[in-house]
């Protein structure tokens, strides 16, 4: 079996729960719905779905402190590509 170098990104930080009554929820939902990798025919990938879902819905916002790129095909891995420090 051929070897394929591992590549990936690790995020270190904290997760914040965004409740539906927070204005940031709408901003996050719009960003989610506008993600180009989503199939637009999915029933949840639009703002109309948001109007129909339970009022207890929430989003999880990831606030990174550090982003580390892992690329084992390079000699200088892992690489910190961004750090809040």
Secondary structure by P-SEA (a helix, b strand, c coil): cccccccccccbbbbbbbccccaaaaaaaaaaaaccccccccccccaaaaacccccbbbbbbbbcbbbbbbcccccccccccccc
